[in-house]
Amino acid sequence: MIEPLRIWKDVYLVGDSEISHPYDCCVYLVDAGDLVLIDSGAGRSFDKLVANIERLEFDPSKLKAVLVTHAHIDHIGALHLFQQDYGIQVIAHELDADAIEDGRGTAAEAYGVSYTPCRVDVRIQGSGESLSFGRHELKVIHIPGHTPGSIAAYIDIDNKRVLFGQDVHGPYLPNWGADRAQAKLSLQRLIELKADILCEGHFGIYQPASEVEGYIQGYIDSL
């Protein structure tokens, strides 16, 4: 049985297409004392995500926030449930926040699922913002290309940089809000962060740093 797992120190994988639901992106958890999720899956796996958090011996009542990497359904579908049941803050870039709040442009129709809009509590503006949660700080960068408001975040823990790079692989489809020229520049920015571990949006974990760079460079070369 595939189960949630610890990636490095206070960073965990609690959801993906195998451990929560086939439609889900990779859902990551950061334990900062307060608990922070990176994305929320497509919406059909809320109970499973909560169970996976508990399986790792964390208390879901300590969930503080969900950082949304972009406003596609496979990343935002359960936001309203986490907000409703645990009072979490939803944090997203301002350029994708309207889609989260009104449901337009989420690509939900491609998955054949419905989306329940929810409130965005914190709208990130620009790039380079730092978010403090307990003992950790998440640094957020704006990486337009997959969607206008796509973001990545990274955290430095015990001399390792963990990058939540979201959907490095794309797809870069204009009708889903993509811009290939912007994507190429954004992916280069991710390489420049020199991450030791990449937590990708759908294809799991890449390490060490040489593998992270090679993976991202492959998609730059394909654009």
N, C-alpha and C positions, 0 to 999 in steps of 0.2 A: 504494500500500500504506500503510495506517495504521500508524504506528510509535509507540513510546514517546516522550515529549517532556519537555523542561524547562519548568516552569511559572514559576518565579522563583528565581534564584540556586541554592540547594541543594535545591530541591523539584522532584520529577519525578512524572509519571504513567507507571506501568509496566504497568498492567492495567486493562481494562474490557471491556464486552461486544463491542467491536470489535477491540481489540488483543491480547486474551488468550483469552477464551471468552465465548460469549453469555450464560452464567449468571453471569458475574462482576460483582461490584461494581467501583467504581473502586478500584484499588490504587495507593497513593502511596508514594514513596520519599523519605526525607530523608537527605541526605548530611551527616553530622556528623563525618566522619572514620570513625567507626563508621557503619554503615548501619542505618536504622530503617524498617520497613514500617508503613504504616497499612492494616490488614486484609490478607487473603490470597486472596480469591477463593473460588469454590465448590468447588475441589478438583481439577477436571479440567484445570487449566491450569498446574500447578506448573512443568513443564519450560519452558513458554512464558514464564512470569514470570521464571524464572531467565535465560532467553535474552534477554529484554528488558532486564534489569539489566545483562547483559554487553554488549548492544548500545549501552548508554549509557556503556560503558567503565568500569564498576564491577566489582569483584571480589566475587562472592557470598559468599566465605569471610569477608568483613568484616561480614556481616549480624549484628547484635547483638540486635535485638528486633523483635517485631511488636506494635504497639498495636492492640487489638481494639476497634472502636467499639461493637459489640454482637454478640450470639450467634446471628445468623441464618446459615444455611448459606452463602449467597453471600458472606459476609464471613469465614468461619472454616474453610471446607472444606479448605484446604491447610495449616492450622496444623501438623498432625502431621508433615507432610513437611518443612516448614522446621525444625521442632524436631529431627526425626530426622537430616536431612542436614547441617544447619548449626549445631545446638545453640543456636538462638535462644531468647531469653526470650519467653514469651507473657505479655502484660500485659493485664488486663481488669478491669472493675469487679466488685466482689464479688457484686453482684446478678445478674450474667450469668455469673459464673465456673462455677457448678455445671452450667449447660447445656453449656458448652464441655467440661467434664470428664466428663459422663455422657451427653451427646447428647440429652437430653430438652428439647424446646422450641426446637429449632433451625430448624423449618419445612423440614427436609430433604425431607419427604414431598411438599411442594408442587413441588419441583424434580425429584422422581424420582431423587434421587441418595442414596448412602449417606454417612454421616458417621463418621469415625474419631475418637473422643474423644482429647483430649490434656491434658497437665498445664498448669495455669495457674501460672506461676512467681511473678507479682506480682499481688496483688489490691488494686486501688485502693479505698479506703474514703472515702465522702463525696465532696467536691468540692474543687477548688482545688489539687490536687497538682501539683508540678513534677517533671519527669523530665529529668535531665541526661544527654546523650550527646555526648561529645566537645566540639565547639565550640558546640553548640546546646542549648537548653532547650525542651522541650515542656511547655506548661501545659495541664493536663487539667481539664475541668469535667464534672460529672455532669448529663446532660440527659435525665432519664426522660421517657417518653412513647411512643416507638417500641417500646422494651422497658424493663423496670425498671432495667436497668444500662447503658443507652445513655450513651455519653460522646462529647464532642467534644474537640478539642485545637487549640491554636494556637501559632504560632511567629512571633517578630518577627525579621526579617532586613532590614537596611539600610533602615530606616524604612518597611517594609511589614509588615503583619500578615496572615499566611496562616492561614486557619481550615479545619481538617479537620472539617466540620460533620456528617458522616455523612448519614443518610437524612432530610434536611430534608423531603423530599416525602412521607415515610411509606413505605408505607401505614400508617394508624393503625387496625389491626384488633385488636379485643380478644382474639380467639382466637390471635393471634400475640404477645400480651403487651403490647398497646398501651393507653394511657390518654390520651384526647384532651385532657382538662383539664390533665394534666401536660404534655403535648406543647406546648400553647399557651404555658404559662409558660416552658418550656425554649427554645422558638423565640425568645421575647422576650429571653431571656438572650443568645442568639447575636447578635441585633441590637445589644445593648448593648456587645458586644465591639468593634464598629466595625471589622470586618475590611476590608482592602483587596482581598483575594482569598479567595473561597470555593472550596474543593475539596469538592464534593458527593459523596454516596455512590454515585450512579448517573448523574447528569446533567452531570458534568463541571465545568468551571471557569467561575466568574463573577467579573468585575471590570469597573470599579473599585468603590469602596465603595458608590456609589449603586445600582449594579446588584445588589450583594450584599444590601443592605438591602431593595430592592424584591422580590427573589426570595424571601427569607425571609418578608417581610410578606405576600406573596400566600398562603402556606400558613397563616400565622396567621389570615388573614381567612377561610380555607376551613374552619377547625375550629369 
